[in-house]
């Protein structure tokens, strides 16, 4: 009759092997938190061209919108961005960069939020190294901008 059966549903553990080994290259970690992609290599804002940790980036050129520029920056690193979703058309924040020896005036760095959808792995290229980090881990990579990122990134 109705309701005479029982389904034993055991949820998968939230702690994965990547959590246990602290594998920051894996998307299969910190499953209950957002992860942010950081790249190690040349950055547009790095003094004297030495490698630094940074978000995927691109200098705005002739794209129709800032979002198209952000999509292009992500596509440059990931190749196929069909497994990503951009949240909105406007940047979630910006930062004024005051340095660069060969550029006398400050420039603005815009941040767009995008999410990974329906995949566990990307073929990340065009950089020396990469990591997927939580908000708290992100602050370890950018201690000078920690207060700004705490305000900008809501989790």
C-alpha positions as CSV (number, residue, x, y, z in Angstrom):
1,X,0.0,0.0,0.0
2,X,0.9,3.7,0.1
3,X,3.9,4.6,2.3
4,X,5.0,1.0,3.1
5,X,8.5,1.6,1.8
6,X,11.5,3.4,3.1
7,X,14.4,4.9,1.2
8,X,17.7,5.0,3.0
9,X,19.3,8.2,1.7
10,X,22.9,8.8,2.9
11,X,24.3,12.2,1.8
12,X,27.8,12.4,0.4
13,X,30.4,13.8,2.9
14,X,31.2,17.5,2.7
15,X,34.9,16.8,3.4
16,X,36.6,15.5,0.3
17,X,40.0,14.1,-0.4
18,X,41.0,17.5,-1.8
19,X,40.1,19.1,1.6
20,X,42.2,16.5,3.5
21,X,45.2,17.1,1.3
22,X,44.6,20.9,1.0
23,X,44.6,20.6,-2.8
24,X,43.9,24.2,-3.9
25,X,44.0,23.2,-7.6
26,X,40.8,21.2,-7.1
27,X,37.2,22.5,-7.4
28,X,36.2,19.5,-5.2
29,X,37.1,21.2,-1.9
30,X,35.3,23.5,0.5
31,X,32.0,22.3,-1.0
32,X,29.9,24.5,1.3
33,X,31.8,27.7,0.3
34,X,32.5,29.8,-2.8
35,X,35.8,29.4,-4.5
36,X,37.7,32.1,-6.3
37,X,40.2,31.5,-9.2
38,X,43.6,33.1,-8.8
39,X,46.4,32.9,-11.4
40,X,50.1,33.2,-10.8
41,X,52.0,34.9,-13.6
42,X,52.3,38.3,-15.4
43,X,49.8,40.9,-14.5
44,X,48.9,44.2,-16.1
45,X,49.4,45.9,-12.7
46,X,52.6,44.2,-11.6
47,X,55.6,46.4,-11.3
48,X,58.5,45.5,-13.6
49,X,56.6,42.5,-15.1
50,X,57.4,40.1,-12.3
51,X,54.9,37.3,-11.7
52,X,52.2,37.9,-9.0
53,X,48.9,36.3,-7.9
54,X,46.0,37.9,-9.6
55,X,42.4,37.3,-10.9
56,X,41.9,36.6,-14.6
57,X,42.3,39.9,-16.3
58,X,42.5,41.8,-19.5
59,X,43.0,45.4,-20.5
60,X,39.9,46.8,-22.0
61,X,40.4,47.2,-25.7
62,X,37.6,47.4,-28.2
63,X,34.9,45.1,-26.7
64,X,31.4,46.3,-26.9
65,X,30.9,46.2,-23.0
66,X,33.0,45.7,-19.9
67,X,31.2,42.4,-19.4
68,X,32.4,41.2,-22.9
69,X,35.9,42.2,-21.8
70,X,35.6,40.1,-18.7
71,X,34.3,37.2,-20.7
72,X,37.2,37.5,-23.0
73,X,39.7,37.5,-20.0
74,X,38.1,34.4,-18.6
75,X,38.1,32.7,-22.0
76,X,41.8,33.5,-22.5
77,X,42.6,31.4,-19.4
78,X,39.9,28.7,-19.6
79,X,39.4,28.4,-23.3
80,X,35.8,27.2,-23.2
81,X,33.6,29.3,-20.9
82,X,30.3,27.4,-21.6
83,X,30.5,26.1,-18.0
84,X,30.5,29.6,-16.5
85,X,27.7,32.0,-15.8
86,X,28.2,35.7,-15.4
87,X,26.1,37.2,-12.7
88,X,24.7,40.4,-14.2
89,X,26.1,42.8,-16.8
90,X,27.7,45.3,-14.4
91,X,30.9,45.0,-12.4
92,X,30.6,44.0,-8.7
93,X,33.3,46.4,-7.8
94,X,36.4,48.3,-9.0
95,X,39.8,49.4,-7.6
96,X,41.9,52.3,-8.7
97,X,45.5,51.2,-9.3
98,X,48.1,54.0,-8.7
99,X,51.3,52.4,-10.0
100,X,52.9,51.3,-13.2
101,X,56.1,53.0,-14.2
102,X,55.2,53.4,-17.9
103,X,51.6,54.6,-17.2
104,X,51.7,57.9,-15.4
105,X,47.9,58.1,-14.6
106,X,46.0,55.7,-12.5
107,X,43.7,53.1,-14.0
108,X,40.7,51.2,-12.8
109,X,40.4,47.5,-12.4
110,X,36.8,46.2,-12.6
111,X,35.7,42.9,-10.9
112,X,32.9,40.7,-12.4
113,X,31.3,37.8,-10.6
114,X,31.0,34.6,-12.6
115,X,30.1,31.1,-11.4
116,X,31.1,27.6,-12.4
117,X,28.2,25.5,-13.6
118,X,28.1,21.7,-14.3
119,X,31.8,20.9,-14.3
120,X,34.5,19.8,-11.8
121,X,37.6,20.6,-13.8
122,X,38.9,23.3,-16.2
123,X,42.0,23.2,-18.4
124,X,43.5,26.4,-17.0
125,X,46.3,27.7,-19.2
126,X,48.3,30.9,-20.0
127,X,49.7,31.2,-16.4
128,X,52.5,29.7,-14.4
129,X,50.2,28.4,-11.6
130,X,46.6,28.7,-10.3
131,X,44.6,28.0,-7.2
132,X,40.9,27.8,-6.2
133,X,40.6,29.6,-2.8
134,X,37.9,30.4,-0.3
135,X,37.3,34.0,0.8
136,X,39.5,33.6,3.8
137,X,42.3,32.0,1.8
138,X,42.0,34.8,-0.8
139,X,42.9,37.3,1.8
140,X,46.2,35.5,2.4
141,X,47.2,36.2,-1.2
142,X,46.2,39.9,-1.1
143,X,46.9,41.2,2.5
144,X,47.1,44.8,1.3
145,X,43.6,44.7,-0.2
146,X,42.1,42.6,2.5
147,X,39.7,45.2,3.8
148,X,38.5,46.0,0.2
149,X,37.9,42.3,-0.6
150,X,36.0,41.8,2.7
151,X,33.6,44.5,1.7
152,X,33.3,43.5,-1.9
153,X,32.9,39.8,-1.6
154,X,29.7,38.8,0.2
155,X,29.6,35.2,1.3
